[in-house]
């Protein structure tokens, strides 16, 4: 299953509701984990982040752990089906625990990725952020 993570490998430019971001994802030694790093401007201030994607044979799901210089961190588990990853987790928002869902849909050629972030509110999924990333050649 680790081979499905190949879709993330490369340099990406993200465009969307926030400032444009540059993200680089590469294999960690052994090609079982993907390590990504990004730089951005958030609320007018420089920010950086790191994330690790992997597949857990123990829980039989993909895993994502990300953190940033803004103090944000996130752990999610997910599934894969035909160029699409769906990760789910929880965050704390206004002192409440909120369920999250992140959907990543890759184009057939793997050169673009649609990112959709949703939060569950009143038993309905609400889109919080949606953007497209393009792989640099």
N, C-alpha and C positions, 0 to 999 in steps of 0.2 A: 504493500500500500504506500510505502514511502515514495515510490516513483511518481505518484500523483502530484506531489509537491513540486515537481519540475516546472509546473505552470508558473510558479512564483518567481523563478530564477530570472534575474535581469535587472535592468535599470528602468524605473517607471516614473512618469510624470503624471501627477494626479491633478485633475481639474474638477472643480465643483463649487459647493456653496461656501467653502472656506478658501483661504489663500491657496495658490498652487503649491504643491509639495513635490519634492524629489525623493524617491525611495529606491534603495539598492538592496536586492535580495540575492543571497548566495548560499551555496551549500556549505554547511559546517563539515569539517573533515569526516569522511566516512559516508557522506551523502545519505544520512538518515534524518537530519534536521536542517531547516532553513533559517538563516539568521538575516534579519532585515534591519536596516537603519534608515532614518529619514531626517530631513531638515525642513523647517517650515517657518512661516510667520503666523502666529496665532494672537489675535487681538492686538496686532501691531508690535508684538514682541517675538524675537527669535525663539524657536523651540526645536528640540531634538527628541527623537524617540528610537526605541529598539524593540524588536519583537522576535520571538522564536516560534516557528511552526514545526510540528512533528506529528508522528502517528504513534499512539500508545497501543502496544499489543495487549496490555493489561485490561484496559477498558474498551478496546477495539473501536477507538474513535480518533479523529485528528484532534490535536491540541494547539491552542494559541495562547501565548502569554506575551503581553505588550506593556511597555511603560514609557513614560515621557518626562522631560524636564519640567513639565507643568504640574507634576505630582500624580497624574492619571496612571492607573494600571488596570489591566483587564486580563482575566483568565476565561477562556471559552473552550468548549469541546464541540466537535462538529463531524459532519458526514460529507461524503463525496458521491456525486452521481453525474456522469457525462459533462465534464467541464464546469461543474458547479459545486462549490463548497457552501454549506450552511452551518454556521457556528452559533451556539447559544450560550448564554451566561447570565450573570446578574451584576447590577451596579447599584450604588447608593445615590439616590437623587432626592434632594429635599428631605433627608433623614428617612426615606422610604427605600426598601429594596425593590428594584424594578427589573423585570426580566428583559433581556436583550436578545436580538437575533441579527446576525450579520450574514448577508448573502453575497457571495462573490461569484460572478458568472464570467467565465473566460470565453473569448471569441474562438471560433474553430481553429484559427491559425495561432492562437495563444498570444497575439500581439495587443490585445486590449482586454480590459477587465471592468465590469460594472460592479460597483460597490453599493450596497443598500443596507443601511443601519436602521433597525426598528426597535421601538420600546413597546412593551405591553401596557396599555392603560385601559382600565375598565373592561378587561377581557377582550380588547381589540388591539391589533398590531398597528402602530402609528409610525410612518416613515419619518425619521429624524434627520437623516442625511442620505444623499444619493449623489454619486459622482462616477466619473469614468476615468480610468487610468490607461495610458498608452505606453507600451514598451518602447524604449529608445533602441534604435538599431545601431 
